[in-house]
Amino acid sequence: ENTDLQLATVDALNKLGNLLAEKGLDFSNLVLVSLHIRDLSEYSSVNSSYLSVISGANPPVRVCLGTGLNEQTPVLLIALAYAK
């Protein structure tokens, strides 16, 4: 069963994918992804959601931090992409 945090993670990553696509990029252009989640004890479920969207032979550097975000902001995503 998916948690709100898992669903929010997938939603944030899908929005990131759309932003990348608008620039003619995709997840393979990502260099860094920083995930800030409200409760680090949910890392395992967030990680599963992350890997369901972003995978491949050369994934970006990833940092995941528990930052005590409020209920309205279960996940904050910061990403850096590189265009060749």
C-alpha positions in Angstrom: 0.0 0.0 0.0 1.4 3.4 -1.0 1.8 6.1 1.6 1.1 9.8 1.1 4.8 10.3 1.0 5.3 7.7 -1.6 2.6 9.2 -3.8 4.0 12.7 -3.3 7.4 11.5 -4.3 6.2 9.9 -7.5 4.1 13.1 -8.2 7.2 15.3 -7.7 9.3 13.2 -9.9 6.7 13.1 -12.6 6.5 16.9 -12.5 10.3 17.0 -12.7 10.1 14.7 -15.8 7.6 17.1 -17.4 9.8 20.1 -16.7 12.8 18.3 -18.2 10.8 17.3 -21.3 9.8 21.0 -21.9 13.5 21.7 -22.3 14.1 18.6 -24.5 15.8 16.7 -21.6 15.0 13.6 -19.6 16.0 11.9 -16.4 19.3 10.8 -18.0 20.3 14.5 -18.0 20.1 14.7 -14.2 23.3 15.2 -12.4 22.0 15.7 -8.8 18.7 15.0 -7.0 18.2 16.2 -3.5 15.1 14.8 -1.7 13.9 16.5 1.4 11.3 14.4 3.2 9.3 15.1 6.4 10.3 11.8 8.1 13.5 10.0 7.4 12.1 6.8 8.9 10.1 6.6 5.6 13.2 6.5 3.5 12.7 2.9 2.4 9.3 3.6 0.9 10.5 6.9 -0.7 13.5 5.0 -2.1 11.2 2.5 -3.7 9.1 5.3 -5.3 12.2 7.0 -6.5 13.6 3.9 -8.1 10.3 3.2 -9.8 10.7 6.5 -11.7 14.4 7.1 -12.0 16.5 4.1 -12.9 19.2 3.3 -15.4 22.9 2.5 -15.7 24.1 6.0 -14.8 21.7 7.5 -12.2 22.3 11.0 -10.8 23.9 11.6 -7.4 21.2 11.5 -4.8 20.9 13.0 -1.3 17.9 12.3 0.9 17.4 14.4 4.1 14.8 14.2 6.8 13.8 17.8 7.3 10.5 17.8 9.2 8.4 19.3 6.4 4.8 20.0 7.2 1.8 17.9 6.2 1.1 20.1 3.1 4.7 19.6 1.9 5.6 16.0 2.3 8.5 16.1 -0.1 10.7 18.8 -1.5 12.7 18.0 -4.6 15.8 19.9 -5.8 17.4 18.8 -9.1 20.3 19.8 -11.3 20.4 18.7 -14.9 23.1 19.1 -17.6 22.4 19.6 -21.3 25.1 18.5 -23.7 
